[in-house]
Amino acid sequence: MQKIKSLMARQGLKSPQESMADLSPVENLRIPSKEELRELREQPIDPQAEQEIIDSIEEVYFSNDSFDMVQHELEKLPPELNLQELEEYRDKLKRQQSAVSKKVADLILEKQPAYVKELERVTALQTNLQLAAVICTNARRQLSVAKEGFTEASLGLLANQRRRQLLTGLLKSLRTIKTLQRTDVRLSEMLEEEDYPGAIQLCLECQKAASTFKHYSCISELNSKLQDTLEQIEEQLDVALSKTCKHFDVLHYTKVQLAYKLLGKTQTAMDQLHMHFTQAIHNTVFQVVLGYVELCAGNADTKFQKMQYKDLCTHITLDSYIPCLTDLCKALWEVMLSYHRTMQWHEEQDKQENTPTPDDAAAAAESDELVVDRSYVKKKLEHGLTRIWQDVQLKVKAYILGTDMSNFKYDDFIVVLDVISRLMQVGEEFCGSKSEVLQESIKRQSINYFKNYHRARLEELRMFLENETWELCPVKSNFNIAQLHEFKFMGQCRSPSVSPSRQAVSSSTPAQEELSLFQQYLQEGNPFEMHIEHKEEETEDVLASNGYESDELEKSVYQDYDSDSDVPEELKQDYVDEQTGDAPLKSVSRETIRSKKKSDYNLNKTNAPILTNTTLNVIRLVGKYMQMMNILKPIAFDVIHCVSQLFDYYLYAVYTFFGRNDMYESSGLGLISSRLRTTLNRIQESLIDMEAVGENAGVHGPGEDRKEKVPSPHLSQMVVLTNSGTLYGLAQRVVATESLVFLAEQFESLQSHLDTMMPAAKKPFLQQFYSQTVSTASELRKPIYWIVAAKAIDYEQMLLMMAGVKWDIREIMSQHNVYVDVLLKEFEQFNKRLGDVSRHVRIPLPVSNVLWEHCIRLANRTLVEGYANVKKCSNEGRALMQLDFQQFLMKLEKLTDLRPIPDKEFVETYIKAYYLTENDMEQFIKNHREYSMKQLANLVNVCLGSHINKKARQKLLAAIDDIDRPKR
């Protein structure tokens, strides 16, 4: 009840009695009586007016309870009091008091029911509280009785129970300590079993348990022992990690990575792994090279183990160079394969371990740490690719440059290039590198080797040419350079940057072409082992020699590829046409087939290519050079330049042996074109060492220019070119010239392949070589065969016989002169000799055409020269000249199918010029400069007296002299 009252007091609520008692004395005096109240209630007052009265009360009356209203009103009184004003003011205050009293009364009456109801609830609550106090008093009395009865027994039981719990905990702790003491034995067993994750897990659990029991004195020593054991585990784990660098094992590496993950050292493990890979590369190459060096050194006292790797490489012998290089690449392949498989393992782990959505903050933090570790490992592995490959390149570079390979055999050097090419392919697949370090080092060795090799081959070619007897090399009609071992590489469909061994593997297993080396040899095998196996199986593809090592090898060139029985005859014929270069045989002359004229001297022979042993040797060299280009593109231009020198030297030799003659210029036949002359001059200036003669031909001066040059070759004494019975060595000339033409055709067939290898900036050189050198090979036919044509027929005898003929006759003759028959007999004899030569050497149609053209051209020019020697000639004599020439042409056309007859117009025009008038003769002299001054002057002198007078003669001779003056 007191709480209710206090609550009412805080809220300013009072009972009606208290409210009345609280009024000040003045107010008590002014309390209206019941009658007044009744009157007030009964008085009808407008609520609005009543509210206005209340509102007119000063604010100060509502300020606080301590306000003294009497004092306030007294202080307001003026100094001079006015009764009327006071009464009016009093009435106003009464009205205000009356309004307030009425308002209060209304509020009291309004809240009265609620007040009564709440008062009843308070009374009921007071009753309940009194009952609760009685219950609590009884409970306390009963608890006091129970406490007195059970205290000692309860405390004894509780003490015993607590002691039991403590002893149980102690026993458990002692057992744990006992287990901890025996943990080191189990840890040793787990390490021997290479169960690193289990060992670390056990060790960490032991450390956690030890920290729990650190209050025991025996545990402090155990804790330090466990820490030492953990460090020992980390050391063994590092050793286990290093083992993965050479032989990657998935289970082993998984254990190691899990162990590092338990230690929380994933990033540290990756740093260590890269350090181990670097160390593995160094140790591997050093041990491989050291093994070979010590093996070859025998009992030498040199302490090779203390040498630097770079110095050690210089002690490798030539015999052990390739096996050591191969083993070196095998070992480095194992290291790179392990790195490749390591990256694969991490990629697969990233795919498998999809991080789930974390349920709490701790899991989120752990997930973030895992993502950071993965990102670090991925970047580290990607950056390590280039670093690992760079280390490999530097080690192999030191090995390559450690030995002077300039004296290697060609086949051995090709094997070295093949191995390095395969290694560069590995590098490209490993990290996308172009292997600039390897390319530069092998380029240096290749250029050095190739210069010496090419120099030796040119000397060898000179020796071949000087000992060549220019006999026909009897190859089969279907001979093709692709059949030679040196050109086998061209038959494979592969990129030129891939090594020959790779090429063979790809061609034999086309299904594996799309697989990378790392895919092919992921589980077992080694790409460099495949190289050696291929080398043993396909020895001839790689180890073909410059010449012939045995009769069997020589026979294989000509006979191994003779199984063409399954090739249709049409294909054979087309092929022969292309390779021999006999253009007319493409659509074989109908006249030749119909009448079998004697100008084709190979009807009884197969159309086999004409070439010599030296030609075959040059082709083999070209094949070997192209092999080198195919494997090592950076030196392609140097090699192609040397290939061009082989052709240049062969062309120059053929020209020097069979085509050089001082009579060319005087013949006026234009036997050597300006292009051919330019080519020959270029070869002589750039390639021929004109100072090296006699016995000193093989000794070269120190000058760099002379080092690049070769002495001019000399024709073998076995070759006789002065015997008229053999048509002045026609057989040898045909073999030499046509073998050069055949060689040029082979170069033409290789042009597209060479063009693909040539750097873009150097392609104009190749185009110029083909347009100005290779294409001029067939032009050598003219000067070489002209010498035969000039000597085969006795033109001097014909001039003597023509000089004995009388031309100033007065009768028309019906019989030709004897010199025509003699000349024709000479041609018949020439034709017979050609037939004899063709029994030994096939004479292609272009060759016979050139020979006949030269002979006929020389004969016709001899006729003109004979006619120009005539002192006197009549019109009948001129008619006899025409008769003789027509008889000559008629008989000649039966001997040869060469059409048209060369220089036919040259003779006819000269004979008809006798009939020209003075003016026409002058125009004739100006227009026909193909005739010599002597021939033109004779023409004018013979015509003197018949239709040209002396004055005209002087004029015409002056015109002839004007033409001749610029020549002088």
WONORJO-V263476 format. One record per backbone hydrogen bond with DSSP energy under -0.5 kcal/mol. CO is the residue of the C=O (numbers start at 1). NH is the residue of the N-H. If there is no record, write none. Layout:
co=CO nh=NH
co=CO nh=NH
This chain:
co=1 nh=5
co=2 nh=6
co=3 nh=7
co=4 nh=8
co=5 nh=9
co=6 nh=10
co=7 nh=11
co=8 nh=12
co=8 nh=13
co=9 nh=12
co=15 nh=19
co=16 nh=20
co=17 nh=21
co=18 nh=22
co=20 nh=23
co=24 nh=28
co=25 nh=29
co=26 nh=30
co=28 nh=31
co=33 nh=37
co=34 nh=38
co=35 nh=39
co=36 nh=40
co=37 nh=41
co=38 nh=42
co=39 nh=43
co=43 nh=45
co=46 nh=50
co=47 nh=51
co=48 nh=52
co=49 nh=53
co=50 nh=54
co=51 nh=55
co=52 nh=56
co=54 nh=57
co=58 nh=61
co=59 nh=62
co=60 nh=63
co=64 nh=67
co=67 nh=69
co=68 nh=72
co=69 nh=73
co=70 nh=74
co=71 nh=75
co=72 nh=76
co=73 nh=77
co=74 nh=77
co=79 nh=81
co=82 nh=86
co=83 nh=87
co=84 nh=88
co=85 nh=89
co=86 nh=90
co=87 nh=91
co=88 nh=92
co=89 nh=93
co=90 nh=94
co=91 nh=95
co=92 nh=96
co=93 nh=97
co=94 nh=98
co=95 nh=99
co=96 nh=100
co=97 nh=101
co=98 nh=102
co=99 nh=103
co=100 nh=104
co=101 nh=105
co=102 nh=106
co=103 nh=107
co=104 nh=108
co=105 nh=109
co=106 nh=110
co=107 nh=111
co=108 nh=112
co=111 nh=115
co=112 nh=116
co=113 nh=117
co=114 nh=118
co=115 nh=119
co=116 nh=120
co=117 nh=121
co=118 nh=122
co=119 nh=123
co=120 nh=124
co=121 nh=125
co=122 nh=126
co=123 nh=127
co=124 nh=128
co=125 nh=129
co=126 nh=130
co=127 nh=131
co=128 nh=132
co=129 nh=133
co=130 nh=134
co=131 nh=135
co=132 nh=136
co=133 nh=137
co=134 nh=138
co=135 nh=139
co=136 nh=140
co=137 nh=141
co=138 nh=142
co=139 nh=143
co=140 nh=144
co=141 nh=145
co=142 nh=146
co=143 nh=147
co=144 nh=148
co=145 nh=149
co=146 nh=150
co=147 nh=151
co=150 nh=154
co=151 nh=155
co=152 nh=156
co=153 nh=157
co=154 nh=158
co=155 nh=159
co=156 nh=160
co=157 nh=161
co=158 nh=162
co=159 nh=163
co=160 nh=164
co=161 nh=165
co=162 nh=166
co=163 nh=167
co=164 nh=168
co=165 nh=169
co=166 nh=170
co=167 nh=171
co=168 nh=172
co=169 nh=173
co=170 nh=174
co=171 nh=175
co=172 nh=176
co=173 nh=177
co=174 nh=178
co=175 nh=179
co=176 nh=180
co=177 nh=181
co=178 nh=182
co=179 nh=183
co=180 nh=183
co=182 nh=185
co=182 nh=186
co=183 nh=187
co=184 nh=188
co=185 nh=189
co=186 nh=190
co=187 nh=191
co=188 nh=192
co=189 nh=193
co=190 nh=195
co=191 nh=194
co=194 nh=196
co=195 nh=199
co=196 nh=200
co=197 nh=201
co=198 nh=202
co=199 nh=203
co=200 nh=204
co=201 nh=205
co=202 nh=206
co=203 nh=207
co=204 nh=208
co=205 nh=209
co=206 nh=210
co=207 nh=211
co=208 nh=212
co=209 nh=213
co=211 nh=214
co=213 nh=216
co=216 nh=219
co=216 nh=220
co=217 nh=221
co=218 nh=222
co=219 nh=223
co=220 nh=224
co=221 nh=225
co=222 nh=226
co=223 nh=227
co=224 nh=228
co=225 nh=229
co=226 nh=230
co=227 nh=231
co=228 nh=232
co=229 nh=233
co=230 nh=234
co=231 nh=235
co=232 nh=236
co=233 nh=237
co=234 nh=238
co=235 nh=239
co=236 nh=240
co=237 nh=241
co=238 nh=242
co=239 nh=243
co=240 nh=244
co=241 nh=244
co=242 nh=245
co=243 nh=246
co=243 nh=247
co=249 nh=253
co=250 nh=254
co=251 nh=255
co=252 nh=256
co=253 nh=257
co=254 nh=258
co=255 nh=259
co=256 nh=260
co=257 nh=261
co=258 nh=262
co=259 nh=263
co=260 nh=264
co=260 nh=265
co=261 nh=264
co=265 nh=269
co=266 nh=270
co=267 nh=271
co=268 nh=272
co=269 nh=273
co=270 nh=274
co=271 nh=275
co=272 nh=276
co=273 nh=277
co=274 nh=278
co=275 nh=279
co=276 nh=280
co=277 nh=281
co=278 nh=282
co=279 nh=283
co=280 nh=284
co=281 nh=285
co=282 nh=286
co=283 nh=287
co=284 nh=288
co=285 nh=289
co=286 nh=290
co=287 nh=291
co=288 nh=292
co=289 nh=293
co=290 nh=294
co=291 nh=295
co=292 nh=296
co=293 nh=297
co=294 nh=298
co=297 nh=300
co=302 nh=304
co=303 nh=306
co=304 nh=307
co=308 nh=312
co=309 nh=313
co=310 nh=314
co=311 nh=314
co=312 nh=315
co=313 nh=316
co=317 nh=321
co=318 nh=321
co=318 nh=322
co=320 nh=324
co=321 nh=325
co=322 nh=326
co=323 nh=327
co=324 nh=328
co=325 nh=329
co=326 nh=330
co=327 nh=331
co=328 nh=332
co=329 nh=333
co=330 nh=334
co=331 nh=335
co=332 nh=336
co=333 nh=337
co=334 nh=338
co=335 nh=339
co=336 nh=340
co=337 nh=341
co=338 nh=342
co=339 nh=343
co=340 nh=344
co=341 nh=345
co=342 nh=346
co=343 nh=347
co=344 nh=348
co=345 nh=349
co=346 nh=350
co=347 nh=351
co=348 nh=352
co=349 nh=353
co=352 nh=354
co=353 nh=355
co=360 nh=364
co=361 nh=365
co=362 nh=366
co=363 nh=367
co=364 nh=368
co=365 nh=369
co=366 nh=370
co=367 nh=371
co=368 nh=372
co=369 nh=373
co=370 nh=374
co=371 nh=375
co=372 nh=376
co=373 nh=377
co=374 nh=378
co=375 nh=379
co=376 nh=380
co=377 nh=381
co=378 nh=382
co=379 nh=383
co=380 nh=384
co=381 nh=385
co=382 nh=386
co=383 nh=387
co=384 nh=388
co=385 nh=389
co=386 nh=390
co=387 nh=391
co=388 nh=392
co=389 nh=393
co=390 nh=394
co=391 nh=395
co=392 nh=396
co=393 nh=397
co=394 nh=398
co=395 nh=399
co=396 nh=400
co=397 nh=401
co=398 nh=402
co=400 nh=403
co=403 nh=405
co=405 nh=408
co=409 nh=413
co=410 nh=414
co=411 nh=415
co=412 nh=416
co=413 nh=417
co=414 nh=418
co=415 nh=419
co=416 nh=420
co=417 nh=421
co=418 nh=422
co=419 nh=423
co=420 nh=424
co=421 nh=425
co=422 nh=426
co=423 nh=427
co=424 nh=428
co=425 nh=429
co=426 nh=430
co=427 nh=431
co=427 nh=433
co=428 nh=432
co=435 nh=439
co=436 nh=440
co=437 nh=441
co=438 nh=442
co=439 nh=443
co=440 nh=444
co=441 nh=445
co=442 nh=446
co=443 nh=447
co=444 nh=448
co=445 nh=449
co=446 nh=450
co=447 nh=451
co=448 nh=452
co=449 nh=453
co=450 nh=454
co=451 nh=455
co=452 nh=456
co=453 nh=457
co=454 nh=458
co=455 nh=459
co=456 nh=460
co=457 nh=461
co=458 nh=462
co=459 nh=463
co=460 nh=464
co=461 nh=465
co=462 nh=466
co=463 nh=467
co=464 nh=468
co=465 nh=468
co=472 nh=474
co=473 nh=475
co=476 nh=479
co=480 nh=483
co=481 nh=484
co=484 nh=487
co=485 nh=488
co=487 nh=490
co=488 nh=491
co=489 nh=492
co=492 nh=494
co=495 nh=498
co=499 nh=503
co=500 nh=504
co=501 nh=505
co=502 nh=506
co=503 nh=507
co=504 nh=508
co=505 nh=509
co=509 nh=512
co=510 nh=513
co=512 nh=515
co=516 nh=520
co=517 nh=521
co=519 nh=522
co=526 nh=529
co=526 nh=530
co=527 nh=531
co=528 nh=532
co=529 nh=533
co=530 nh=534
co=531 nh=535
co=532 nh=536
co=533 nh=537
co=534 nh=538
co=536 nh=539
co=538 nh=541
co=538 nh=542
co=539 nh=542
co=539 nh=543
co=540 nh=544
co=550 nh=554
co=551 nh=555
co=552 nh=556
co=553 nh=557
co=554 nh=557
co=554 nh=558
co=555 nh=558
co=555 nh=559
co=555 nh=560
co=556 nh=560
co=559 nh=562
co=562 nh=564
co=564 nh=567
co=568 nh=572
co=569 nh=573
co=570 nh=574
co=571 nh=575
co=572 nh=576
co=573 nh=577
co=574 nh=578
co=575 nh=579
co=576 nh=580
co=577 nh=581
co=581 nh=583
co=582 nh=585
co=583 nh=586
co=583 nh=587
co=584 nh=587
co=585 nh=588
co=589 nh=593
co=590 nh=594
co=591 nh=595
co=591 nh=596
co=592 nh=596
co=597 nh=600
co=599 nh=601
co=600 nh=603
co=602 nh=605
co=606 nh=608
co=609 nh=611
co=611 nh=473
co=612 nh=616
co=613 nh=617
co=614 nh=618
co=615 nh=619
co=616 nh=620
co=617 nh=621
co=618 nh=622
co=619 nh=623
co=620 nh=624
co=621 nh=625
co=622 nh=626
co=623 nh=627
co=624 nh=628
co=625 nh=629
co=626 nh=630
co=627 nh=631
co=628 nh=632
co=631 nh=633
co=632 nh=635
co=633 nh=636
co=635 nh=639
co=636 nh=640
co=637 nh=641
co=638 nh=642
co=639 nh=643
co=640 nh=644
co=641 nh=645
co=642 nh=646
co=643 nh=647
co=644 nh=648
co=645 nh=649
co=646 nh=650
co=647 nh=651
co=648 nh=652
co=649 nh=653
co=650 nh=654
co=651 nh=655
co=652 nh=656
co=653 nh=657
co=654 nh=658
co=654 nh=659
co=655 nh=659
co=655 nh=660
co=661 nh=664
co=663 nh=667
co=664 nh=667
co=664 nh=668
co=664 nh=669
co=671 nh=673
co=673 nh=677
co=674 nh=678
co=675 nh=679
co=676 nh=680
co=677 nh=681
co=678 nh=682
co=679 nh=683
co=680 nh=684
co=681 nh=685
co=682 nh=686
co=683 nh=687
co=683 nh=688
co=687 nh=710
co=688 nh=690
co=689 nh=692
co=689 nh=712
co=691 nh=693
co=693 nh=696
co=694 nh=697
co=695 nh=698
co=696 nh=699
co=698 nh=700
co=703 nh=707
co=704 nh=708
co=706 nh=709
co=710 nh=689
co=716 nh=719
co=718 nh=720
co=719 nh=721
co=722 nh=724
co=723 nh=726
co=723 nh=728
co=723 nh=729
co=724 nh=727
co=726 nh=730
co=726 nh=731
co=729 nh=733
co=730 nh=734
co=731 nh=735
co=732 nh=736
co=733 nh=737
co=734 nh=738
co=735 nh=739
co=736 nh=740
co=737 nh=741
co=738 nh=742
co=739 nh=743
co=740 nh=744
co=741 nh=745
co=742 nh=746
co=743 nh=747
co=744 nh=748
co=745 nh=749
co=746 nh=750
co=747 nh=751
co=748 nh=751
co=750 nh=754
co=751 nh=755
co=752 nh=756
co=753 nh=757
co=754 nh=758
co=759 nh=762
co=759 nh=763
co=760 nh=763
co=762 nh=765
co=762 nh=766
co=763 nh=767
co=764 nh=768
co=765 nh=769
co=766 nh=770
co=767 nh=771
co=768 nh=772
co=769 nh=773
co=769 nh=774
co=770 nh=775
co=773 nh=776
co=774 nh=777
co=776 nh=779
co=776 nh=780
co=777 nh=780
co=778 nh=781
co=779 nh=782
co=779 nh=783
co=780 nh=784
co=781 nh=785
co=782 nh=786
co=783 nh=787
co=784 nh=788
co=785 nh=789
co=786 nh=790
co=787 nh=791
co=788 nh=792
co=789 nh=793
co=793 nh=795
co=794 nh=798
co=795 nh=799
co=796 nh=800
co=797 nh=801
co=798 nh=802
co=799 nh=803
co=800 nh=804
co=801 nh=804
co=802 nh=805
co=805 nh=807
co=807 nh=809
co=807 nh=874
co=811 nh=813
co=817 nh=820
co=817 nh=821
co=818 nh=821
co=818 nh=822
co=819 nh=823
co=820 nh=824
co=821 nh=825
co=822 nh=826
co=823 nh=827
co=824 nh=828
co=825 nh=829
co=826 nh=830
co=827 nh=831
co=828 nh=832
co=829 nh=833
co=830 nh=834
co=831 nh=835
co=832 nh=836
co=833 nh=837
co=834 nh=838
co=835 nh=839
co=836 nh=839
co=837 nh=840
co=837 nh=841
co=842 nh=844
co=843 nh=601
co=844 nh=848
co=845 nh=849
co=846 nh=850
co=847 nh=851
co=848 nh=852
co=849 nh=853
co=850 nh=854
co=851 nh=855
co=852 nh=856
co=853 nh=857
co=854 nh=858
co=855 nh=859
co=856 nh=860
co=857 nh=861
co=858 nh=862
co=859 nh=863
co=860 nh=864
co=861 nh=865
co=862 nh=866
co=863 nh=867
co=864 nh=868
co=865 nh=869
co=866 nh=869
co=867 nh=870
co=874 nh=878
co=875 nh=879
co=876 nh=880
co=877 nh=881
co=878 nh=882
co=879 nh=883
co=880 nh=884
co=881 nh=885
co=882 nh=886
co=883 nh=887
co=884 nh=888
co=885 nh=889
co=886 nh=890
co=887 nh=891
co=888 nh=892
co=889 nh=893
co=890 nh=894
co=891 nh=894
co=891 nh=895
co=892 nh=895
co=892 nh=896
co=897 nh=899
co=901 nh=904
co=903 nh=907
co=904 nh=908
co=905 nh=909
co=906 nh=910
co=907 nh=911
co=908 nh=912
co=909 nh=913
co=911 nh=914
co=912 nh=915
co=913 nh=916
co=917 nh=921
co=918 nh=922
co=919 nh=923
co=920 nh=924
co=921 nh=925
co=922 nh=926
co=923 nh=927
co=924 nh=928
co=927 nh=929
co=928 nh=931
co=932 nh=936
co=933 nh=937
co=934 nh=938
co=935 nh=939
co=936 nh=940
co=937 nh=941
co=938 nh=942
co=939 nh=943
co=940 nh=944
co=941 nh=944
co=943 nh=946
co=943 nh=947
co=943 nh=948
co=948 nh=945
co=949 nh=953
co=950 nh=954
co=951 nh=955
co=952 nh=956
co=953 nh=957
co=954 nh=958
co=955 nh=959
co=956 nh=960
co=957 nh=961
co=958 nh=962
co=959 nh=963
co=960 nh=964
co=961 nh=965
co=962 nh=966
co=964 nh=968
co=965 nh=968
